Amino acid sequence: VESPEKLRLSIEVGARFPALHTNSGRLLLAYLPESDLEAFLANDPEARALNRNDRSRLRAQLREIRETGYGIADSETRAGMKDLGVLVGNPDIGVTAALAIPCLLGGRDEKDLKRILTALQACAWRITRTLGLQPVGNSPEE
């Protein structure tokens, strides 16, 4: 979709970022079964390097994402951006993806984060239903 602003942001196709340092990565980690999350934390080099306090903060972030059903965080890759992410699919059957939008702060997006989040949730809900899956949580339109 074309940006309503005169500026646009794009991420290079195929770009890779560590899961721990992206909102969408943490969103997917939040919905892993506990045994899979433990395996990730034990095998990922960045996760293994976390000290006890950082690991505790990460677990709190993952709990919050799972409780709210979305993630909103300052971008760890670029200053002046806020990342919004929601779950597509249903983790109970092992089908999940993250749908995310990076927002440049300082413009209209900063004031409209809640509106953007609601639209993102509605889109994820529709995609999940189109796949024939039962979305997690309540419909964002309710």
Salt bridges, closest charged atoms under 4 A:
GLU2 OE1 - ARG8 NH2 2.87
GLU5 OE2 - ARG108 NE 3.17
GLU34 OE2 - ARG59 NH1 3.43
GLU38 OE2 - ARG59 NH2 2.23
GLU46 OE1 - HIS21 NE2 2.44
ASP54 OD1 - ARG57 NH2 2.29
ASP74 OD1 - LYS82 NZ 2.84
GLU76 OE1 - HIS21 ND1 2.69
GLU76 OE2 - ARG26 NH1 2.83
ASP112 OD2 - ARG115 NH2 3.28
GLU141 OE2 - ARG126 NH1 3.89
